[in-house]
Amino acid sequence: MNLFEEYRWRGLLQDSTEGVEEYLQNNLVTAYIGFDPTASSLHIGSLVPIMGLARLQKFGHHPIAVAGGGTGLVGDPSGRTLERQLLSKDKIEDNVEAIKLQLSHFLDFEVKSNPAILLNNADWLTKISFTDFMRDVGKHFTVNYMLAKESVKRRLESEEGISFTEFSYLLLQSYDFLVMFEKYGCRLQMGGGDQWGNIVSGIDLIRRIKGEKAYGIVYPLVTSETGVKFGKSEAGAIWLDKNQTSPYRFYQYWYNTDDRDVMKYLKYFTWLNKSEIMEMEDSLKTKPEAREAQKRLAEEVTRQVHGETELDNARKASQALFGGDISGIPAAVLTDIFADVPSTEMDDNVFSGEGMPLPDLLVKAGAAPSKGEARRLVKGGGLYLNNARITVSEITIRLNDFIEGKILIIRKGKKSYNLVKISDQHPKSKYHIEE
């Protein structure tokens, strides 16, 4: 199987230019994808093009990732109904550096045969003068041609319209492709489906200036069967940066994938081969309640983005809600895990000295309606503190009983939780939790 066939069976070919299949079959090619630095982290919507480059490299071709430090100063109107808010040059540069680090998790920059290359288009876009750019690039595009592009037409029909800044974006990305061709022999540009017009324009520019043929491939823009925009949760976007989306919540996002989407996502976002995909498909059909396909998806993607250690922590965290061992899990992660359970904030001085009697604490935390019920709960063997069973009710709780002096987890039975917090923690969000 060649790369084009790999893209095809995984459902990753939304469109391609004429001749690209033959080109990939007969050549080791250099291809590039641009990444937008309008945030300090890529989100999971970027995983389709990222994996597209990674698969290209795996098949022996030469990948180039272009961080849009130059185009990011202008903003791409593709797929947008409103003008982007322009960021400062310093902010764009910071975002580019963060994105470079994230891309290094997927692309091999050290392999000798076909190392990946990471570029910043600010290195050439900010060096060319406006008049030179207009003479050398702008003269090859008619206004009629630019107005016919879908991204421009949609904005022209809107109330806000489109600024000259974003209108000219197509020229900048076309020039990127020309630079890639001239400096790196790159004849293939890839990207999301909303980039088709920009990619074709770059191909036209190479043909007009160089008289050479170039190619394009676009991947589908991912949408879920439920109509929810891919990469979003109730808490917002799902980021690749663990400081913006914790590995636990990242794992849970994938584990919560709808049955109707999970096979598609396994093809898009993992390295599983056809036989492994078929095995997951069979499991989904015969025992969907086991969620084996979702679990495999969550494991594969979390490992790829965050590494084996964070995956282990995420799996361990996922079991904490079901009485699993929580030793070694940081208080901040536990607060993230138990964000949806009833919680009570209390001052630390309440637990100083002799501390607070356990029955009093259970009542104040809402875990028992009365002290008598609290004692009966303990006597019946149904009370756990930090997932350890408590067998004696006449004890006191001190600050050193709290994990890192911050949180105490109260569990009644198997799944009824209350949380006592000494300090404010993360906002709440709702997830189906792996059991």
Buried (B, 14 or more C-beta within 10 A) or exposed (E): EEBBEBBBEBEBBBBBBEEBBEBBEEEEBBBBBBBBBBBBBBBBBBBBBBBBBBBBBBBEBBBBBBBBBBBBBBBBBBEBEEBBEBBEEEBBBBBBEBBBEBBBEBBBEEEEEBBBBBBBBBEBBEEBEEEEBEEBBBEBBEEEEBEEBEBBEBBEEEEEEBBEBBBBBBBBBBBBBBBBBEEBEBBBBBBBBBBBBBBBBBBBBBEBBEEEEBBBBBBBBBEBEEEEEBBBBEBEBBBBBBEBBBBBBBBBBBBBBEEEBBBBBBBBBBEBEEEBBEBBBEBBEEEEEEBBBBBBBBBBBBBBBBBEEBBEBBBBBBBBBEBBEBEEBEBBBBBBBBBBBEBBEBEEEBBEEEBBBBBBBBBBBEBBEEBEBBBBBBEEEBBBBBBEEBEEBEBBBBBEBBBEBBBBBBBBEEEEBBBBBBEEBBEEBEBEBBE
